[in-house]
Amino acid sequence: MSLSQPLHLPALLRRLCATIGAVTAVCALTLPAAHAQSDKPIRILVGYPAGGTADLAARLVGDKLREELKQTVVIENKPGAGGRLVMDYAKSQAGDGNTIVLANSAVMTIAPLVYRKLNYDIARDFTPVAQVANFQLALATGPGTPAKSLKDYVAWLKTSSADSTHAAYASPALGSIPHFFGLMIGKQVGVSMLHVP
């Protein structure tokens, strides 16, 4: 999908539901063995606040697991540091199969390259189970911006690059995929972008 293509929400929801179905099938095959003698709830840890896309994905997966396994599923949101805090917390939990962490690719692939000291080693401390979702990035501007297309936005950035507030962009956290997305746009158009986490 290119930046200029419109987002088709129904198609995105269909893909998300299909992925959740596949994850549920994998978990339904693997989790019963871990829970054969356990009455402890399944905990899904999410590194972002309640109400966001990661939380929604976790709740959808949790609902399907609850339905399939007839077991209590609890979603625990532990936001902070672009998802790195939940990884630290997940590492400290018992490896009994009752705890699942829903992490995005940034905490698994980008963080180890960007941060010198992490309290977790993704390859040593975690076992991947399944890809749950694939989310697209979107570029949006405020109503005061004259840009109505990506081409307009790039032109506006170039003509107003002396004012760093025009070339400012927000992301959920340092080291997140949206953080690097903004840097990539700035580099490609030759404008220094001000990141506001």
TIDRENRO-249470 format. One record per residue (C-alpha): residue in three letters; x negated, y negated, z negated. Coordinates in steps of 0.001 Angstrom, whole numbers, padded with zeros to 6 digits, always signed. Each point is the difference from the previous one (the first is absolute). Example, Ala and Ser with C-alpha at 12.3 -4.5 7.8 and 13.67 -1.06 7.14 Angstrom:
Ala-012300+004500-007800;Ser-001370-003440+000660;
This chain:
Met+000000+000000+000000;Ser-001494-003360+000966;Leu+000377-003173-002033;Ser+002398-001430+002552;Gln+002462+002904-000068;Pro+003101-000337-002178;Leu+000362+002267-003008;His+002751+002558+000509;Leu+001182+000780-003521;Pro+002243+002965+000915;Ala-002924+001759+001710;Leu-002246-000764-002970;Leu+002583+001402-002419;Arg+000408+003144+002122;Arg-003771+000562-000056;Leu-000116-000646-003747;Cys+002844+002462-000651;Ala-001616+002649+002215;Thr-003303-000434-001818;Ile+001704+000196-003379;Gly+001691+003205+001125;Ala-003361+001475+000976;Val-001612-001072-003280;Thr+002893+001479-001933;Ala-000425+003290+001843;Val-003722+000098-000813;Cys+000633-000905-003635;Ala+002843+002506-000244;Leu-002447+002718+001037;Thr-002873-001083-002259;Leu+001515-001593-003096;Pro+002156+002924-001204;Ala-003135+002019-000704;Ala-001362-002840-002111;His+003340-000387-001763;Ala+000973+003645-000382;Gln-000373-000219-003767;Ser+000147-003760-000430;Asp+002936-002013-001188;Lys-001986-003227+000150;Pro+001268-002597+002475;Ile-001783-000616+003269;Arg-001529-003469-000146;Ile-000599-002032+003145;Leu-002446-002840-000677;Val+000243-003064+002251;Gly-002620-002755+000062;Tyr+002443-002734+000963;Pro+002975-001727-001661;Ala+003508+001418+000026;Gly+002058-001069+002992;Gly-002800+000040+002586;Thr-000504+002381+002896;Ala-002286+002358-001945;Asp+002550+000162-002817;Leu+002792+000702+002493;Ala-002002+002810+001614;Ala-000758+001501-003427;Arg+003669-000134-001004;Leu+001098+001676+003237;Val-002588+002755-000450;Gly+000961+000283-003681;Asp+003681+000399+000857;Lys-000765+002812+002441;Leu-002333+001740-002450;Arg+002627-000273-002744;Glu+002603+001489+002335;Glu-002255+002809+001241;Leu-001722+000968-003247;Lys+002860-000738-002418;Gln-002485-001781-002201;Thr-000242-003482-001482;Val-002093-002409+002063;Val-001184-003276-001512;Ile-001421-002900+002016;Glu-002628-001996-001910;Asn-001065-003321+001492;Lys-003474-001102-001076;Pro-000795-002966+002247;Gly-003280-001830+000193;Ala-003243-000397+001908;Gly+001518+001100+003303;Gly+000774+003483-001320;Arg-003375+000666-001604;Leu+001396-000185-003552;Val+002437+002837+000614;Met-002834+002118+001376;Asp-001989-000564-003214;Tyr+003061+000951-002020;Ala+000791+003052+002143;Lys-003553+001272-000393;Ser+000435+000007-003784;Gln+003150+002153+000149;Ala+000034+003761-000496;Gly-000514+001900+003241;Asp+002997+002221-000672;Gly+001963-000709+003173;Asn+002563-002140-001806;Thr-001470-003312+001157;Ile-000076-001231+003591;Val-001485-003326+001011;Leu+001414-001831+003004;Ala-002954-001965+001372;Asn-000501-001954+003167;Ser-002915+000514+002324;Ala-001808-003108-001287;Val-000665+001468-003455;Met-001181+003238+001564;Thr-002094-001231+002911;Ile-000714-003735-000236;Ala-000532-000448-003756;Pro-002951+002435-000176;Leu-001700-002013+002746;Val+000782-003454-001414;Tyr-000391+000459-003755;Arg-003335+001126-001417;Lys+001424+001449-003176;Leu+003264+001881+000000;Asn+001109+002123-002911;Tyr+001146+002712+002378;Asp-001473+002015+002826;Ile+002764+000761+002468;Ala-001679+003177+001285;Arg-000894+001386-003423;Asp+002890-001138-002201;Phe+003041+000509+002237;Thr+001479+002615+002299;Pro+001991-001381+002938;Val+003429+001576+000424;Ala+001740-001800+002852;Gln+000398-003242+001887;Val+003294-001464-001170;Ala+000484-003016+002239;Asn-001543-002174+002665;Phe+000796-003682-000435;Gln-000566-002699+002578;Leu-001466-003415-000731;Ala+001857-003141+000971;Leu-001132-003574+000436;Ala+002472-002599-001244;Thr-000272-003763-000329;Gly+001951-002517-002018;Pro+002723-002242+001418;Gly-002363-002995+000057;Thr-002312+001719+002451;Pro+000590-000937+003639;Ala-000985+003490+001169;Lys+002790+002123+001480;Ser-002250+002729+001428;Leu-003443+001475-000589;Lys-001352-002107+002873;Asp+001454-003164-001604;Tyr-001461+000989-003358;Val-003509+000499+001404;Ala+000166-003359+001802;Trp+001226-001697-003185;Leu-002821+001584-002030;Lys-002627-001179+002467;Thr+001259-003586+000147;Ser+000397-000342-003754;Ser-003039+001971-001146;Ala-001470-003067-001739;Asp+002815+000283-002559;Ser-000626+003248-001887;Thr+003569+000094-001318;His+001213+000582+003559;Ala-002287+002992+000340;Ala+000983+001473-003367;Tyr+001681+003372-000303;Ala+001234+002138-002860;Ser-000413+003677-000791;Pro+000859+002220-002969;Ala-003629+000391-001135;Leu-003673-000332+000809;Gly-001163+002997+002003;Ser+003509+000816+001202;Ile+000833+000754+003606;Pro+001897-003321+000392;His-003103-001783-001359;Phe-002142+001487+002769;Phe+002785-000517+002557;Gly-000180-003763-000633;Leu-003786+000003+000231;Met+000226+001920+003274;Ile+002416-002542+001478;Gly-002269-002867-001054;Lys-003063+001669+001488;Gln+001729+000804+003283;Val+001235-003570+000484;Gly-003144-001663-001391;Val+001603-001652-003041;Ser-001097+000286-003612;Met+003053+001286-001869;Leu+000560-000810-003683;His+001161+003120-001829;Val+002478-000498-002848;Pro+000491+003263-001923;
